[in-house]
């Protein structure tokens, strides 16, 4: 099957599929490449050894993505040069393909080196509760790309998502290649130990226990966040110093909690944050006035036109004026407001329409305005999307590679991007086994409308023995100080009552947004 797309300068890509027994996910991954602009795709069928035992055959029968589809045999392109060979068949034969490919033979595997086309890929990672991880390697085992996403530790239930994510990893690498090259890891990939059948059995049982523990916690416990102040500028988070000394504001309340703090630039006693009401299950934006001792002296709710959930009031200064972008993902819009000197908010523009943008964060870099956010339609916290504009009010254009990143450990925005020694850094949430566990500071290596790449540099974890040991998900600049928030999971009777009422109503009412809170908070 030959399909040509694009100009004579298009990338020539050969996709290898198994002859006579291709899986549905393999065929869909190949088709997904056909629509990419500037890509010429040829699909060839090769022989691949069967893999898996009786248990795997049962999983295959229960997973539509692993069902067989017809695949007519085709001859390889004899002597024809191409740019990339993508091996989705798991043939394990670099010869003769790498001699015909300018950029080698690519394959997808897990951290143990098990090919995605083989049996029990990502079994260890998923059952551990850490989510799934896939790597794109060349024939020299150099890492070309990585994909990590949240997955409950139930292996069979996570398989559809595992195979559905694979096309993005290939598309991302090809678009990066089109933009001028793809950066391979300098170190050679070293696979971990492949579990035996007995070890897989223990992993599966451990995963089942973890699922039960998570369900129990989400039914009976609730998140309680607090806002804190660090007496150091945000750039200090890069230094390998002792853990941050945090002064938490006020006492823990039973009716509400406060999170997502952002200070008014240039003002030392005023900040905005989300105040979440346990009874309604909705967040509101409030302004906090602090006294000289950094205690909350006054609280004022911001009267936004939307009556839905609002959070993450991202504040910034531009041309001497103060602006705010609150999260209103439930309304599927991203709105820009100007914050007047008297605290009044004036609507300026709609930055994104019909997009469920969570934690939208604006920064200016290399002559352009950038908006970083997580698209909740693609996942609650494992993707990073970008839009860019020449003017603050727009028009805003989506990045050519959206989502530019899929990694639940360092994607969703978590505060103020900042520049240090000429380098741009972007805080992001680490949601390795749940929402808002820690903050990762990424260094942005490339940021253009066609290409984006960042590398994690530092992880900020909550103090396991402190007042808020279970999470940290915002780090925002405040001059010579830094604002943070911290989480403790605890029993809250108001939240428990709301969950009970929702269950009695058959799931009615207003559920808690997965875009802003931890996934899967259930009624008991």
VEXDREN-2710 file (C-alpha; in Angstrom, 1 decimal):
% VEXDREN-2710
k/r/px/py/pz
1/UNK/0.0/0.0/0.0
2/UNK/1.6/3.3/-1.1
3/UNK/0.1/6.6/-0.2
4/UNK/1.8/9.9/-1.1
5/UNK/1.1/13.1/0.7
6/UNK/2.8/16.5/0.4
7/UNK/5.6/18.0/-1.7
8/UNK/8.7/16.4/-3.3
9/UNK/10.6/17.4/-0.1
10/UNK/8.2/15.3/2.0
11/UNK/9.7/12.8/4.5
12/UNK/9.6/9.3/3.1
13/UNK/8.5/6.9/5.9
14/UNK/8.2/3.1/5.7
15/UNK/5.9/1.5/8.2
16/UNK/6.4/-2.2/8.9
17/UNK/3.3/-4.3/9.9
18/UNK/3.1/-8.0/10.5
19/UNK/1.9/-10.0/7.6
20/UNK/-1.5/-11.7/7.8
21/UNK/-2.0/-11.0/11.5
22/UNK/-1.7/-7.3/12.0
23/UNK/-3.5/-5.9/15.2
24/UNK/-6.0/-3.2/15.1
25/UNK/-3.8/-0.7/16.9
26/UNK/-1.0/-1.3/14.4
27/UNK/-3.2/-0.6/11.5
28/UNK/-4.7/2.5/13.1
29/UNK/-1.2/3.8/14.0
30/UNK/-0.1/3.4/10.4
31/UNK/-3.3/5.2/9.1
32/UNK/-2.7/8.1/11.5
33/UNK/0.5/8.9/9.7
34/UNK/-1.2/9.2/6.4
35/UNK/-2.9/12.5/7.3
36/UNK/0.3/14.2/8.4
37/UNK/1.3/17.1/6.0
38/UNK/4.7/16.6/4.4
39/UNK/4.8/12.9/5.0
40/UNK/5.0/10.2/2.3
41/UNK/4.1/6.8/3.8
42/UNK/4.6/3.3/2.5
43/UNK/3.3/0.3/4.5
44/UNK/5.1/-3.0/4.1
45/UNK/4.3/-6.3/5.7
46/UNK/7.0/-8.5/7.2
47/UNK/7.1/-11.8/9.1
48/UNK/7.0/-11.5/12.9
49/UNK/7.2/-14.3/15.4
50/UNK/4.1/-14.8/17.6
51/UNK/4.5/-14.0/21.2
52/UNK/2.6/-14.5/24.4
53/UNK/1.1/-17.3/26.5
54/UNK/-2.4/-18.4/27.4
55/UNK/-2.9/-15.5/29.7
56/UNK/-1.9/-13.1/27.0
57/UNK/-4.2/-14.7/24.5
58/UNK/-7.1/-14.1/26.9
59/UNK/-6.1/-10.5/27.2
60/UNK/-5.9/-10.2/23.4
61/UNK/-9.4/-11.6/23.0
62/UNK/-10.8/-9.1/25.6
63/UNK/-9.0/-6.0/24.1
64/UNK/-10.4/-4.7/20.8
65/UNK/-7.1/-2.9/20.0
66/UNK/-5.4/-6.3/19.9
67/UNK/-7.9/-8.0/17.6
68/UNK/-6.6/-9.2/14.2
69/UNK/-7.3/-7.3/11.0
70/UNK/-6.6/-8.4/7.5
71/UNK/-3.2/-7.4/6.1
72/UNK/-2.4/-8.2/2.5
73/UNK/1.3/-9.0/2.0
74/UNK/3.4/-6.5/0.2
75/UNK/7.0/-6.6/-1.1
76/UNK/9.6/-4.3/0.5
77/UNK/10.8/-1.4/-1.6
78/UNK/14.0/-2.9/-3.1
79/UNK/16.8/-0.5/-3.0
80/UNK/14.6/2.5/-2.4
81/UNK/16.0/5.1/0.1
82/UNK/13.7/6.5/2.7
83/UNK/14.1/8.8/5.7
84/UNK/12.6/6.7/8.4
85/UNK/11.5/3.1/9.0
86/UNK/9.0/2.6/11.7
87/UNK/8.8/-1.0/12.9
88/UNK/5.4/-1.7/14.4
89/UNK/5.6/-5.4/13.7
90/UNK/8.3/-6.1/16.3
91/UNK/10.3/-7.9/13.7
92/UNK/13.6/-7.3/15.5
93/UNK/15.4/-7.1/12.2
94/UNK/17.3/-3.9/11.6
95/UNK/18.8/-5.4/8.4
96/UNK/18.3/-4.6/5.6
97/UNK/16.1/-1.7/6.6
98/UNK/18.6/0.5/8.4
99/UNK/20.8/0.6/5.2
100/UNK/17.8/2.0/3.3
101/UNK/16.9/4.6/6.0
102/UNK/18.7/7.9/6.6
103/UNK/17.5/8.1/10.2
104/UNK/17.4/4.4/11.0
105/UNK/14.8/2.0/12.2
106/UNK/12.5/3.2/15.0
107/UNK/10.6/1.0/17.4
108/UNK/8.4/1.5/20.5
109/UNK/9.1/-0.4/23.8
110/UNK/8.6/-0.1/27.5
111/UNK/11.2/0.5/30.3
112/UNK/12.1/-3.2/30.2
113/UNK/12.8/-3.1/26.5
114/UNK/9.6/-5.2/25.7
115/UNK/8.3/-4.2/22.3
116/UNK/4.8/-2.7/22.1
117/UNK/3.9/-5.4/19.6
118/UNK/4.8/-8.1/22.1
119/UNK/3.1/-9.5/25.2
120/UNK/2.7/-7.6/28.5
121/UNK/4.2/-4.3/27.4
122/UNK/4.3/-1.8/30.4
123/UNK/3.0/-4.5/32.8
124/UNK/5.5/-3.6/35.5
125/UNK/4.9/0.2/35.4
126/UNK/1.1/0.0/35.2
127/UNK/0.7/-2.5/38.0
128/UNK/3.1/-0.4/40.2
129/UNK/0.7/2.5/40.1
130/UNK/3.2/4.8/38.5
131/UNK/1.4/5.0/35.1
132/UNK/2.6/3.8/31.7
133/UNK/5.8/4.7/29.9
134/UNK/6.7/4.1/26.3
135/UNK/10.0/4.9/24.6
136/UNK/10.8/5.5/20.9
137/UNK/14.2/4.0/20.1
138/UNK/16.4/3.8/17.0
139/UNK/18.3/0.6/16.0
140/UNK/21.2/1.8/18.3
141/UNK/18.8/1.9/21.3
142/UNK/19.1/5.7/21.5
143/UNK/16.0/7.3/23.0
144/UNK/14.2/9.6/20.4
145/UNK/11.1/10.3/22.4
146/UNK/9.2/9.4/25.6
147/UNK/5.6/9.2/26.5
148/UNK/4.2/8.8/30.0
149/UNK/0.5/8.9/31.0
150/UNK/-1.6/8.3/34.0
151/UNK/-3.0/4.7/34.2
152/UNK/-4.8/3.0/37.1
153/UNK/-2.9/-0.1/38.3
154/UNK/-5.4/-2.4/36.6
155/UNK/-3.4/-3.7/33.6
156/UNK/-6.3/-5.1/31.5
157/UNK/-8.3/-1.9/31.9
158/UNK/-5.3/0.2/30.9
159/UNK/-4.6/-1.6/27.6
160/UNK/-6.9/0.5/25.4
161/UNK/-5.2/3.7/26.5
162/UNK/-1.8/2.2/26.1
163/UNK/-2.3/1.3/22.5
164/UNK/-4.2/4.5/21.8
165/UNK/-1.3/6.7/22.8
166/UNK/1.3/5.0/20.6
167/UNK/0.6/7.0/17.4
168/UNK/1.4/10.3/19.1
169/UNK/4.9/9.2/20.0
170/UNK/5.6/8.5/16.3
171/UNK/3.9/11.6/15.0
172/UNK/5.8/13.8/17.5
173/UNK/9.2/12.4/16.4
174/UNK/8.3/12.9/12.7
175/UNK/7.2/16.5/13.1
176/UNK/10.3/17.2/15.1
177/UNK/12.4/15.7/12.3
178/UNK/10.6/18.0/9.8
179/UNK/11.3/21.0/12.0
180/UNK/15.1/20.5/11.6
181/UNK/16.1/17.4/13.4
182/UNK/15.4/15.1/16.3
183/UNK/17.5/15.1/19.4
184/UNK/18.5/11.6/20.4
185/UNK/19.5/10.8/23.9
186/UNK/23.3/10.8/24.3
187/UNK/23.1/7.7/26.5
188/UNK/22.1/4.3/25.2
189/UNK/18.9/2.9/26.6
190/UNK/19.4/0.3/29.3
191/UNK/16.4/-1.9/29.7
192/UNK/15.3/-3.2/33.1
193/UNK/14.7/-6.8/34.0
194/UNK/11.7/-8.4/32.3
195/UNK/9.4/-10.0/34.8
196/UNK/8.7/-13.7/34.9
197/UNK/5.2/-15.1/34.8
198/UNK/5.3/-15.5/38.6
199/UNK/6.5/-11.9/39.0
200/UNK/3.7/-10.7/36.7
201/UNK/1.2/-12.5/38.9
202/UNK/2.5/-10.8/42.0
203/UNK/2.6/-7.4/40.2
204/UNK/-1.0/-7.9/39.1
205/UNK/-2.1/-8.7/42.7
206/UNK/-0.2/-5.7/44.0
207/UNK/-2.0/-3.5/41.4
208/UNK/-5.4/-4.8/42.5
209/UNK/-4.6/-3.9/46.1
210/UNK/-3.5/-0.5/45.1
211/UNK/-6.8/0.0/43.1
212/UNK/-8.8/-0.9/46.3
213/UNK/-6.7/1.5/48.4
214/UNK/-7.2/4.3/45.9
215/UNK/-11.0/3.7/45.8
216/UNK/-11.2/3.7/49.6
217/UNK/-9.2/6.9/49.9
218/UNK/-11.2/8.7/47.2
219/UNK/-14.5/7.7/48.8
220/UNK/-13.8/8.6/52.4
221/UNK/-11.0/11.2/52.3
222/UNK/-10.8/14.7/50.7
223/UNK/-8.0/17.0/49.7
224/UNK/-7.4/20.0/51.9
225/UNK/-5.0/22.6/50.4
226/UNK/-3.3/25.5/52.2
227/UNK/-1.4/28.6/50.8
228/UNK/2.1/29.2/52.0
229/UNK/4.9/31.8/51.6
230/UNK/8.6/31.1/51.0
231/UNK/11.0/33.9/51.9
232/UNK/13.1/33.5/48.7
233/UNK/12.7/34.4/45.0
234/UNK/11.4/31.7/42.7
235/UNK/14.8/31.3/41.0
236/UNK/16.1/29.8/44.2
237/UNK/14.1/26.6/43.5
238/UNK/16.8/25.7/41.1
239/UNK/19.5/25.6/43.8
240/UNK/20.3/22.2/45.4
241/UNK/19.6/23.7/48.8
242/UNK/17.7/22.1/51.8
243/UNK/13.9/21.9/51.5
244/UNK/11.9/25.1/51.3
245/UNK/10.9/26.7/54.6
246/UNK/7.2/27.4/54.2
247/UNK/5.1/29.7/56.3
248/UNK/1.5/28.5/55.9
249/UNK/-1.3/31.1/56.0
250/UNK/-3.9/30.6/58.7
251/UNK/-5.4/27.5/60.1
252/UNK/-7.0/24.6/58.2
253/UNK/-10.7/25.3/57.6
254/UNK/-13.5/22.7/57.5
255/UNK/-15.8/24.5/55.1
256/UNK/-13.3/25.3/52.4
257/UNK/-9.6/25.2/51.4
258/UNK/-7.4/27.6/49.4
259/UNK/-5.0/26.7/46.6
260/UNK/-3.4/28.1/43.4
261/UNK/-2.0/31.3/44.9
262/UNK/-0.8/34.2/42.7
263/UNK/0.3/37.6/43.9
264/UNK/-0.5/41.0/42.4
265/UNK/2.8/42.1/40.8
266/UNK/4.4/45.0/42.6
267/UNK/2.2/44.7/45.7
268/UNK/3.4/43.1/48.9
269/UNK/0.1/42.4/50.8
270/UNK/-2.4/41.3/48.1
271/UNK/-2.8/37.9/46.4
272/UNK/-5.5/35.9/44.6
273/UNK/-6.2/32.2/44.9
274/UNK/-8.9/29.6/44.5
275/UNK/-11.3/29.0/47.5
276/UNK/-13.0/25.6/47.2
277/UNK/-16.3/25.1/49.0
278/UNK/-16.8/21.6/50.2
279/UNK/-20.5/21.9/50.3
280/UNK/-21.0/23.0/46.7
281/UNK/-18.0/21.2/45.2
282/UNK/-17.1/24.4/43.4
283/UNK/-14.1/26.8/43.5
284/UNK/-14.3/30.6/43.5
285/UNK/-11.6/33.2/43.0
286/UNK/-10.9/35.3/46.1
287/UNK/-8.5/38.1/46.9
288/UNK/-6.6/37.9/50.2
289/UNK/-5.3/41.0/52.0
290/UNK/-2.4/40.3/54.3
291/UNK/-1.4/42.3/57.3
292/UNK/2.2/43.2/58.3
293/UNK/2.6/39.8/59.9
294/UNK/1.5/38.0/56.7
295/UNK/-1.8/36.9/58.3
296/UNK/-5.1/37.0/56.3
297/UNK/-6.8/40.3/57.3
298/UNK/-9.6/40.3/54.7
299/UNK/-11.1/38.0/52.0
300/UNK/-13.0/39.3/49.0
301/UNK/-14.7/37.1/46.3
302/UNK/-14.2/38.1/42.7
303/UNK/-17.6/38.4/41.0
304/UNK/-16.9/36.5/37.7
305/UNK/-19.7/36.3/35.2
306/UNK/-19.4/32.5/35.2
307/UNK/-21.2/30.6/38.0
308/UNK/-19.2/27.4/37.4
309/UNK/-16.0/26.2/38.9
310/UNK/-13.1/28.7/38.8
311/UNK/-9.5/28.2/39.9
312/UNK/-5.8/29.0/39.1
313/UNK/-6.0/32.8/38.8
314/UNK/-2.8/33.3/36.8
315/UNK/-1.7/36.9/37.3
316/UNK/0.9/38.8/35.3
317/UNK/2.0/42.3/34.4
318/UNK/2.2/43.7/30.8
319/UNK/3.0/47.3/29.8
320/UNK/2.4/48.4/33.4
321/UNK/-1.0/46.8/33.6
322/UNK/-2.1/43.8/35.6
323/UNK/-4.0/40.9/33.9
324/UNK/-5.4/37.6/35.1
325/UNK/-6.4/34.4/33.3
326/UNK/-8.6/32.3/35.7
327/UNK/-9.2/28.6/34.9
328/UNK/-12.8/28.1/33.6
329/UNK/-12.2/24.7/31.9
330/UNK/-15.8/23.6/32.7
331/UNK/-17.0/26.5/30.4
332/UNK/-14.6/25.4/27.6
333/UNK/-13.1/28.9/27.3
334/UNK/-10.0/30.7/28.4
335/UNK/-10.7/34.4/29.2
336/UNK/-8.4/37.4/29.8
337/UNK/-9.2/40.0/32.4
338/UNK/-7.5/43.2/33.4
339/UNK/-7.3/43.7/37.2
340/UNK/-7.9/47.4/38.0
341/UNK/-6.1/49.2/40.8
342/UNK/-9.3/49.0/43.0
343/UNK/-9.5/45.3/42.5
344/UNK/-12.2/45.3/39.9
345/UNK/-11.9/42.9/37.0
346/UNK/-12.6/44.0/33.4
347/UNK/-13.0/41.5/30.6
348/UNK/-10.5/42.0/27.8
349/UNK/-10.6/39.1/25.4
350/UNK/-11.3/35.4/24.8
351/UNK/-8.0/33.8/24.3
352/UNK/-9.2/30.2/23.5
353/UNK/-12.7/29.2/22.6
354/UNK/-14.2/25.7/22.8
355/UNK/-11.1/24.4/24.6
356/UNK/-11.2/22.9/28.1
357/UNK/-7.9/24.6/29.0
358/UNK/-6.7/23.8/32.6
359/UNK/-4.2/25.9/34.4
360/UNK/-3.6/28.3/31.4
361/UNK/-0.2/30.0/32.0
362/UNK/1.0/32.9/29.9
363/UNK/4.6/33.9/29.2
364/UNK/6.5/36.0/26.6
365/UNK/9.5/34.4/24.9
366/UNK/11.5/35.2/21.8
367/UNK/9.1/37.9/20.6
368/UNK/5.9/35.9/21.0
369/UNK/3.2/35.4/23.6
370/UNK/2.8/31.8/24.7
371/UNK/-0.1/30.1/26.5
372/UNK/0.7/26.8/28.1
373/UNK/-2.2/24.6/29.3
374/UNK/-3.5/21.1/29.7
375/UNK/-6.4/20.1/27.4
376/UNK/-8.8/18.2/29.7
377/UNK/-10.4/16.6/26.7
378/UNK/-7.1/14.8/26.1
379/UNK/-6.4/13.9/29.7
380/UNK/-6.7/15.4/33.2
381/UNK/-3.0/16.1/33.8
382/UNK/-0.7/14.2/31.4
383/UNK/-0.6/16.6/28.4
384/UNK/0.9/20.0/27.6
385/UNK/-0.6/22.1/24.8
386/UNK/0.6/25.5/23.6
387/UNK/-0.9/28.4/21.7
388/UNK/1.0/31.5/20.5
389/UNK/0.2/35.0/19.4
390/UNK/2.0/38.2/18.3
391/UNK/-0.4/40.3/20.5
392/UNK/-1.7/39.6/24.0
393/UNK/-5.4/39.8/22.9
394/UNK/-4.7/37.5/19.9
395/UNK/-5.5/36.0/17.5
396/UNK/-4.0/32.9/19.1
397/UNK/-2.7/30.0/17.0
398/UNK/-2.4/26.4/18.3
399/UNK/1.1/24.9/18.2
400/UNK/1.8/22.7/15.2
401/UNK/2.6/19.7/17.4
402/UNK/-0.2/19.9/20.0
403/UNK/-0.1/18.2/22.4
404/UNK/3.7/19.1/22.5
405/UNK/4.2/16.7/25.5
406/UNK/2.5/13.8/27.1
407/UNK/4.0/13.1/30.5
408/UNK/1.9/13.0/33.7
409/UNK/5.1/13.7/35.7
410/UNK/5.9/17.1/34.2
411/UNK/3.2/18.5/31.9
412/UNK/0.4/20.3/33.6
413/UNK/1.3/23.9/34.4
414/UNK/2.1/24.6/38.1
415/UNK/2.9/28.3/38.4
416/UNK/5.0/31.2/37.0
417/UNK/7.5/30.5/34.2
418/UNK/10.7/32.5/34.9
419/UNK/14.1/33.3/33.2
420/UNK/17.3/32.6/35.0
421/UNK/20.8/33.3/33.5
422/UNK/19.2/33.6/30.1
423/UNK/17.3/30.3/30.3
424/UNK/13.5/29.8/30.4
425/UNK/12.1/27.6/33.1
426/UNK/8.5/26.3/33.4
427/UNK/7.0/24.8/36.6
428/UNK/4.8/21.7/36.0
429/UNK/2.9/19.3/38.2
430/UNK/4.2/15.8/38.9
431/UNK/1.2/13.6/39.0
432/UNK/3.1/10.3/38.9
433/UNK/0.5/8.3/40.9
434/UNK/-2.0/10.9/41.5
435/UNK/-2.9/14.6/41.1
436/UNK/-0.7/17.4/42.5
437/UNK/2.0/15.3/44.2
438/UNK/4.9/17.6/43.5
439/UNK/6.3/20.3/41.2
440/UNK/8.9/19.7/38.5
441/UNK/10.9/22.7/37.2
442/UNK/11.5/22.2/33.4
443/UNK/14.1/24.0/31.4
444/UNK/12.7/25.0/28.0
445/UNK/15.2/24.0/25.3
446/UNK/13.3/24.9/22.2
447/UNK/10.2/27.0/21.8
448/UNK/9.0/27.9/18.3
449/UNK/5.6/27.6/16.6
450/UNK/6.9/24.4/15.0
451/UNK/9.0/22.8/17.7
452/UNK/8.9/22.6/21.5
453/UNK/11.2/20.6/23.8
454/UNK/11.9/20.9/27.6
455/UNK/13.9/18.8/30.1
456/UNK/13.1/18.3/33.8
457/UNK/15.8/20.0/36.0
458/UNK/14.5/19.9/39.6
459/UNK/11.7/18.2/41.6
460/UNK/10.1/20.0/44.6
461/UNK/8.4/17.6/47.0
462/UNK/6.3/18.3/50.0
463/UNK/7.8/17.8/53.5
464/UNK/6.6/14.3/54.4
465/UNK/6.6/15.3/58.1
466/UNK/5.1/18.8/57.6
467/UNK/1.5/20.2/57.8
468/UNK/0.8/19.3/54.2
469/UNK/2.7/16.1/53.4
470/UNK/0.6/14.8/50.5
471/UNK/1.0/17.3/47.7
472/UNK/2.5/20.5/46.2
473/UNK/1.2/21.8/42.9
474/UNK/1.8/25.6/42.6
475/UNK/5.0/27.7/42.7
476/UNK/4.4/31.3/41.8
477/UNK/6.7/34.3/41.8
478/UNK/6.2/37.2/44.2
479/UNK/9.3/39.5/43.9
480/UNK/11.8/38.3/46.6
481/UNK/9.2/35.8/47.9
482/UNK/7.5/32.8/46.4
483/UNK/4.0/31.5/46.9
484/UNK/3.2/27.8/47.1
485/UNK/0.4/25.5/48.2
486/UNK/0.3/22.2/50.0
487/UNK/-2.1/19.3/50.4
488/UNK/-3.2/17.0/53.2
489/UNK/-5.8/14.2/52.6
490/UNK/-8.2/13.9/55.5
491/UNK/-11.8/13.2/56.4
492/UNK/-14.1/16.1/55.8
493/UNK/-17.8/15.7/56.8
494/UNK/-19.1/18.4/54.5
495/UNK/-17.4/16.8/51.5
496/UNK/-18.6/13.3/52.6
497/UNK/-22.1/14.6/52.8
498/UNK/-21.9/16.0/49.3
499/UNK/-20.6/12.7/48.0
500/UNK/-23.5/10.8/49.7
501/UNK/-26.1/13.1/48.3
502/UNK/-24.6/12.8/44.8
503/UNK/-24.7/9.0/45.1
504/UNK/-28.3/9.0/46.3
505/UNK/-29.2/11.2/43.3
506/UNK/-27.6/8.6/41.0
507/UNK/-24.6/10.8/40.1
508/UNK/-26.6/14.0/39.7
509/UNK/-25.6/17.4/40.8
510/UNK/-22.2/19.0/40.1
511/UNK/-19.4/16.5/40.1
512/UNK/-15.9/17.6/41.1
513/UNK/-13.8/18.5/38.0
514/UNK/-11.1/16.1/37.1
515/UNK/-9.3/19.0/35.5
516/UNK/-8.8/20.7/38.9
517/UNK/-8.9/18.0/41.4
518/UNK/-7.7/14.4/41.8
519/UNK/-9.2/11.8/39.6
520/UNK/-11.9/9.4/40.7
521/UNK/-13.2/11.0/43.9
522/UNK/-16.2/8.8/44.6
523/UNK/-19.2/8.7/46.8
524/UNK/-19.0/6.1/49.5
END
